[in-house]
Amino acid sequence: MITIYDWFGYELPVKERYRLIKEAGFDGVLLWWSEYLDRNDYRSGPHIAREAGLFIENIHTPFQVQDNIWLDNLDGEALIECYLQCVKDCDEFEIPTMVVHLPDDDKPYTALGLNRIKKIAEKAEQLNVNVALENLHNLNNLSYVLEQVDSPRIGFCYDCCHHFRYYPSFDLLSIYDSRLMALHLHDYMKNAIHRLPFDGTIDWSAAMKKIVETNYLGAIAIEAMNWDYKDISAEKFLYSALERAKRLEAYASQNNHSL
């Protein structure tokens, strides 16, 4: 199965967005789940995506406010309620997984924040929803939470570009292989991120081999943006993204496993 993050950079009506994604050949989408990015109608997304024939792999929760999770104030309380609502939304809309950002390591974890994540885990276990914490510049925070919260519903979303940009020597996939719940696949070159796979410096053969070794069975999920592709249409961008995803899928197959 091959999926793509539904907000891939082009300003398009939602119905048109999903139609183009389906016509390009994708099986499913990762949904942006917030009013940010001018998505005021985000709760209609699951219905529109499914009408277009797309599987919904996960939702991406708001990331502009993730630092508040550690804070002992009203903003912190508002954020935990937001994340708990996202768990409930996944249950309501029959979406298996939600992706969450933790704060970067310059904002270290707190006991209060850890207890909040345990509260999220409890609700996620009740409703059978996976909570995938994305790796960014947050290796210490991410590692601490994965080690302290022993829940089958708390895992991580492996973002290969963030990995190779921030801590390429740390073998995240081997250490936390059983906790892998989702992928964000895009390329990295100098300070350019969210490029299409094979348009950067990541060794994709090696990267896919490491993913395969975790026994991950989910989708090949592309999270590229059009930021460096302003001169091509949304249609051409999507067809190119699908072609790159198929090449990644072939790498997986070469390692005796099919994602």
N, C-alpha and C positions, 0 to 999 in steps of 0.2 A: 504494500500500500504506500502511496506517495501523497503527501499533504503539503500545504503551504500556509504560512501566516497570512491571514486575510487582508491585513493592512500592509501592503507591500510597496507603499509609497505614492501611488497614483491617486489623485482625487477623483473618485468615481462614485456614482450612486450605488447603494448596497446591492440591489438586484443585478445591476450591470456587472459589478465586481464578481459576484458569484457565478454569473453566467459565463464570463470570460475564463474564470478559473476552471470551470467544468469543461468548457470547450477546448481548453488547452490540453486536457487529459488528466488533470489531477483527480484523485479519489476523494480527497477531503480537505478540511481547513482547520486551522487554529484560529479561534475567534478572539478579537480584542474585546475586553469586557469592561467598558467604562465609557462615560460621557466625554472623556478627553478624546483628542483627535477628531473632534466634530462628529462623534458617533452617538448622538443623542438617542437614537433608536436602537441601541445595541441589543436590547432584550428581544427585539424582533429577529435578530440575526439567525438563531437556530432554525426558526421556521423557514426563513428565506433560503438559507443554505440547503436545508433538506429538500425544499421545493426544487432546487436546482440539481438535486441528485448527489449532494456532497455529504460525506460522513464528517461528523464533528469530533475531532480528536481531543481537543482541550480548549480551555479558555485562558487568556492571559489577564491576570488581575491588574489593577492600577499599580503603576510603578513609580509615579512621581512622589509618593508619600511613604515609601517603605521605611524610611528612617524612623518614622514615628512608632514603629512596633516596639522599640526599646524604651519609649518615654513614659514617664509617670505624669501624664497630664491628659487633658480632654482630647487632644489630637491622637494620643496613643489609644485611648478608649474608642475613638471613632474608627481607627484603623482596624482594630481587632473585630469590631462589629461588621466592618466592611468585608473582611476576609471570611467571617462566619457566614455572612449572607451569600458570599460567592460559593461556599460549600453547599448551602441550601439551594442556590440557583443550579449548580451542577446536578443535584438530585432532581430538581423540578424539571429541568430541560434534558435530562438523561444524557449528560456529558460526563465521561468517566474521570477526567483529570483537570485540575487547575494549576497553573504555573504562577509562582510567587517569587518576587525579588526579596532578598534579605538586604539589610544595609551593608555598605562597603566596610572594610575592616578598620577604616579610620573612625568608625562609630561602633565600638565593641559591644558585644552582647551584654545584656543585663539579666538578672534573675527574673525580673518582672516580664521581660520580653520572652524568655524561655518558657515561663508559665503560660503566657498567652499562646505560644505555639503548641504547647501541650493541650490547651483548650481547643485549638483548631483541630489537633489530632483526634481528640475525643469525639468531636462532632463529625469529622471525616470518617471515623470508624463506624459511627452509628449509621451514616448514610452511604457507606461504601463508595467514597470519593477519594481519589488519589490527590495528594498535595505535593507538587514537584517544585522544590526550591532551586531556582536557577543559579548556576555558578557565574559570578561576575568578578569584580575586584573584591571578593568577600570570602576568600578561602578559609580564613580562621573562623569567621562566623558560621559559614556553611558546615565546616567540619565539626564544629562544636555542637550545632543543633542535631546533625545526623547521629552523632555519638551519644547525645543526651536524651534524644526522643526516640525511644525504641518502639516505633509503631509501624505496622505494615502499610499504613496509609501516608507516611511521611517519607519522601524520597527526594530525588533531585532530577532536574531537567538539565541535560548535558548540552551546553552551548560550546561548540568546538572553537569558534572564533574567540570567545572570551578566554577559553582555556589557553590557547596558543598566544594570545596577547598578553595575559597577565601572569601566568605561572606555568609555562610550557614544560618545565622539568618535573612537575608534580603529577604522579600517575593517578589522577582522580578516578578514572574508570576502573582500574584494577582494585583500588582500595574500597570503593563503594559500589562495586559492580551489581550487587543484589538490590541496590536502592534506586537503580536507574528506571525512571518512569516516562521520560519524554526526551526528544531531541530538538535542538535548534541548529541547523546546519547552514552555515554561510562562511565566506572566506575572509581572510585578513591580509592586508598588505600595508606595511608601515602603520599609519594612523587611520587607514581606511577600513571600515568594518561593514558588515552586512552586504558584502559583495557576493555575487554568484559563485558557487563552488567552481574551482579551477581558474578563477580570476585573481588569485592571491598566492600566498606562500605556504599554505597548509599542504602537507603530504597526505592526500586523501586516501591513498592505498593503505598507509599505516593507520590513519585515523579510523577508517572503516574496519580494519582488522581489530583494533582495540574495542570498538563498539560490538562487533560480532562476538568477541570473547566474553562479553558480559552475559550472553544469552538473551539479550534484549529482543523482544518479538514485536515491537511496535513499528510505527510508520517511519519511512524516510521523510523527515519534516524539514522543509526549506524555510529559512527566515531571512532571505535576501530582500534588500530594498532597492528602489530605483535611484538612490542618491547619486551614484556614479554612472547612471545610464539614462540621463535626461533626454538623449537624442533618439531613443527608440520608443515605440508605442507600448502601451500596456500589453497588447496581444503578443508582440515580439518578445517582450520581457518574460511573459509567462511561458511561452513555448521554449525559450532558452532555459528557463529555470527547470522545466520538466525534463528537458534533455540532459541537464547536469544531474538531476536527481536519478535518472535512469542509469547514468554512469556510476553513481554511488551505489545503486542497487546491484549493479554488476560486480562491483568490488566485493560487496557482501556475499554474493553468490560464489565468487571465486574462493571465498574462505569457508565453503561448505555450509553456508547458512543463508537463508533468504529472509530479509526484513519485509 
